[in-house]
């Protein structure tokens, strides 16, 4: 997907502040953070939305990568968010998990 922002970040064509990487996932700092910790974790392979995801292991890897990053940052509490579609606030159509932490969060999330 040559036009996908996150594919460009994963490939290194677009600079990012890399946080973590393994063979299936890539994590980087959000450029407009909504919390003291705001990391995006994406699959290296392009999957547009959660509704398009069909690889159980890949979705699990995204979640486990988020947990690993949270542990490494000493976060005891954090929120993981996946927006699916425009109505839910998804603006980049490459599946991604937001790891948010470092402050208290309200419920419902808004």
N, C-alpha and C positions, 0 to 999 in steps of 0.2 A: 504494500500500500504506500506508494510514493507520496501521496498527499496527506497521510496521517501524521499529525504532530508527534504522537507518542512513538510511532514507528521510527520517525526521524531521531528522536531522543535515544531510543534503544540502539540504533545503528551508529550513533555518535555524530551524525550529520548536524544535529541541533544540540548545542551545549546544554548541560544540566549539572546540577549539584548531586552527583551520584551518592547514594547512601548504602546500597547493598546490591548484590547481583549473584545469581547462581545460573545454572544452565537453562532454566525455564523462565525466570523472573528478573525484573530490573526495578529498582526502587530509587526514587529521587525526591528532593525537596520540592514542594509546591511553590510556584512563583508568587502566589497570592495567599499566604497562609491564613487560616481561620483559627489557629491555635498555636501556642508556642512550638509544639511539634505538629507538623503537617507534611506527611510523606505520602507520595503516591507509589503504589506497587502495581506494576503492569506485567502481563505475560509478554515474553519476547515475541511470541507468535501473535499476529494480529487476530483478535476476536473483537468484534465491534461492540457488543453489549453482553450483559449477563444472560439475556434471553437467547443469545446466539451460542453461549458456551455449551459444549457437549463433552468436554474432557474432565471427568470428576477429579482426576489426579492434579490437573492444572489448577482448577479452582481451589483445591485443598492446598496446593503449594503457595498460592497467593495469600491465603489466610495464615499459613505457617510462617511465611516470610514476614508478614506484618507482626506476628507474635514475637519472632526472633528479634526484629528491629526494636520493638517496644521493650523487650528484656534488656537489650544492649544499651538502651537509653535510660534504663532504670524507671520506666513508667509502671506504676502499680495499677493505675486505672487509665483506660483509653477507650476510644470509640473507633470502630471500623464501619465505614460507610461505602456502599456500592449504589450508585444511582443508575437506573435503567431507563433510558429514553429521555426525551426533552422534557416531558411533563414532570419528571422526577429531578430535573436539574442537570442531567448529563449534557455536557457541552463538547467534550472530546469523545468521539465514537470509536474508542479503543478501550476495552474493559479495563477498569482500574479500581483499586481499593484505596480509599483514603484512610490513613492512620492519623488520628487526631488525639493529642494528649497534652498534658501540662497545664490544664485548667479544668474546672468543673463544667459539666454539661447538663442542660435541662432536658426534661422529657415531658411531652413529646418533642422531637427535634425540630419541628417547624415545617 
